[in-house]
């Protein structure tokens, strides 16, 4: 993750430090939001998501350690603690509270920047969002994923409970092979067939409703050594 992508939250009850850190980190390319205390931070976090929280320990009211410990019950956002206490026991307390790093005041702004970048590099990139189609087309047959309905032209195709479950499984991962073992597991959760041989039989029956030539399947394919795969157009 680069600075241009990252949104930081600075929580400090010292307005001067908040302002200095915000200006410095914004010049480094970050989007920065500030909060003046723990209560303010909670209100901000209720409406926004952040890539990292820079949190002062010695704040009036609820301190940074208590806030860090409480946040860890609900979020995994990296947290860096800033404190004037540099004893080993203080660092241990901060890390035990769930902090990812601990920087002792006074510090060089460049060191803060380096530590922030180091933390962000360790954060795994989010998986790309995959938008699945709502309707799958297989020649003259179409399958409405949301309704769980299969149509051949204007005619509704009747599916058994097991066939419906198989279509739900395949439509959730089009173009991806699904092993017989996985199909057995999925069907068993719904009270369906539990034997691999029974799965093969159900696949054969489902092909008769999907394929023009079930003996030469085009859409519900057998993937050698891997299982079955739905390959819609």
Secondary structure, DSSP 8 states (H G I E B T S, - for coil): --GGG-EEEEE-S-HHHHHHHHHHHHHTT-EEEEESSHHHHHHHHHH---SEEEEESS-SSS-HHHHHHHHTTT---EEEEEES---HHHHHHHHHTT-SEEEESS--HHHHHHHHHHHHHHS----------SEEEETTEEEETTTTEEEETTEEE---HHHHHHHHHHHTTTTS-B-HHHHHHHHHHTT---SHHHHHHHHHHHHHHH-SSGGG-SSEEEETTTEEEE---
